[in-house]
Amino acid sequence: MEIFGIVAFAAALLVSVVAHEGGHFVTARHYGMKASKFFVGFGPTIWSRQRGETEYGVKLIPAGGFVKIEGMTPLEEIEPADEPRAFYNAHARARLVVMSAGSFVHFVIALVLIYGVLVTIGTTKISESKIGSTSCVAATASCTGPGPAAAAGLRPGDRVISFDNTAVRTWADFTRRVRAHGPGPATLVVRRDGKDLTLTPNLVEVRRNRVTGGSGNDPVGALGVRPGLDAVHYNPAEAVPRTFSVIGSGFTGMYDTLTHRIGDLGKIFSNNRDPEGFISVVGAARIGGDVVSAPDSSRVDRVGQFLILVAAINLAVGIFNLLPLLPLDGGHIAVLGFEQARHGLRRLRGYRGPVKKVDFAKLLPATYATVFVLLGFSLLLLSADIVNPIRLNQ
């Protein structure tokens, strides 16, 4: 099942990348640019066919795809007959649309998948009352045995009703009361199969922060439980704002990763690798396999989680591709923006001539440096995902 998940994820990613290139292709053709090639894969050509002015084909290595738009930069040599249709000779708006189309397709894929999952399958959230699992409690560095919760008969799926005769409204409230109780017997009422049961767990003492429950030196009570997940379903209207909320969190998450987690690169080969940090395509595919083969979820839940993962990868690729770095699409958009801003300033000074193009020859060193850094970064993540992978099912 895990292999199936990996293959399914790879296929979904390949479709997304080809759709990305399709966005460039369709918009380029719309604006009259010449797109001479549209290939799936890289390397030696397996099959190709010429239709009109475009050669369509499949190459040996199914690792993406590409569209050849004539005249992407003034440095490119093209046939004189193609000069009027070259990319660099198109209007600024046309070039902006063409270069943005790839990422736009990724965003549409993410939006459709997220909305579809919310409406048809639903999603999950951390429960405010449901027990997800029980565990031993570490008074020191390690622990053994069932832990106070399991020893008292608490089971995953039970819902906490009250603790020490006080109703529990939220999980944060529950854990705060457990910490404040300290060691010793406590009265815990849970609902199981529609019936209320009273249990008497014997809490143990640990050292934690009394307010947050995080690392600290306060002597507090501990029960040994983790919250479960509750299903959340949305109607078509409710799913709209939730979809955009998820999309927005993807943008903020990407920003957080690029700004605050860059220092975690030094930990990707260690035992405390950040599970929400940087990951390669291989690592993402492996997580896709884990999602599909998860033993503690239903088939429908696994499908929903898999589609959300595919949506998240599309969102991340779309955002990353807009970074203002050549040769990424965002780099071309940044050059276009600089070109137009410079032209606007010249017009304010009385200039009435044509837009002066940016000299791409001067940008080649920066482009090569970006390619070198991105290649090294990709190989680093790939190595980490091979020797020290992030796994969901441990």
ABEGO torsion letter per residue (X at the ends): XAAAAAAAAAAAAAAAAAAAAAAAAAAAAAAGBBBABBBBEBEBBABBBBBEABBBBBBABBAEBBBBBBGABAABBBBAAAAAABAAABBAAAAAAAAAAAAAAAAAAAAAAAAAAAAAAEBBBBBAABBABBBBBBABABBBEAEAAAAAGBBBGBBBABBGGBBBABAAAAAAAAAAAEBEBBBBBBBBGGBBBBBBBBBBBBBBBAAAGBBEABBBBBAGBBBBBBBBBBBAAAAAAAAAAAAAAAAAAAAAAAAAAAAAAAAAABAABBAABBBBAAAAAAAAAAAAABAABBAAAAAAAAAAAAAAAAAAAAAAAABBBOABAAAAAAAAAAAAAAAAAAAAAGBABBBBBBBAAAAAAAAAAAAAAAAAAAAAAAAAAAABBBBABX
